[in-house]
Amino acid sequence: MISIRKIADTTADVMQIPRIAMTADSRYLPWAYGRQIASYIAQRRYGHSSTRIGFVLGNREHSTIRHSVRKIELLIREKAA
């Protein structure tokens, strides 16, 4: 299984945002979006728990991670329609 850190680093690289953005407190939209995508990939593709993802991505609450995953799922459904 791929680590959450590796997922976050790869997401940051692909999105061309600093890796530090994945754990930053910033709500800067490109950074927040990167964290949401990394959360989605970590949970849906690799089965990591919301609690663990939140811990690795800047000690965020599991509910924040769940919200991120749902938001990305909604965006995917909207793009597919």
C-alpha angles and dihedrals in degrees: 000000000000116000122247089237091057091048091050093047093048092047090051091049094049092046091045095234126130115273089232087066089074092067100027123115089228121123091201101146101235090049094046090048090052091053090049092052092047089050091051093049094045093051105034101034101032104023099235115161122253090237094054094043090051091051093051094043097060103303094289124170118263089239090060090054092047089052090050093051092048091048093053091045089054092049090050091051092048092050091049093052 
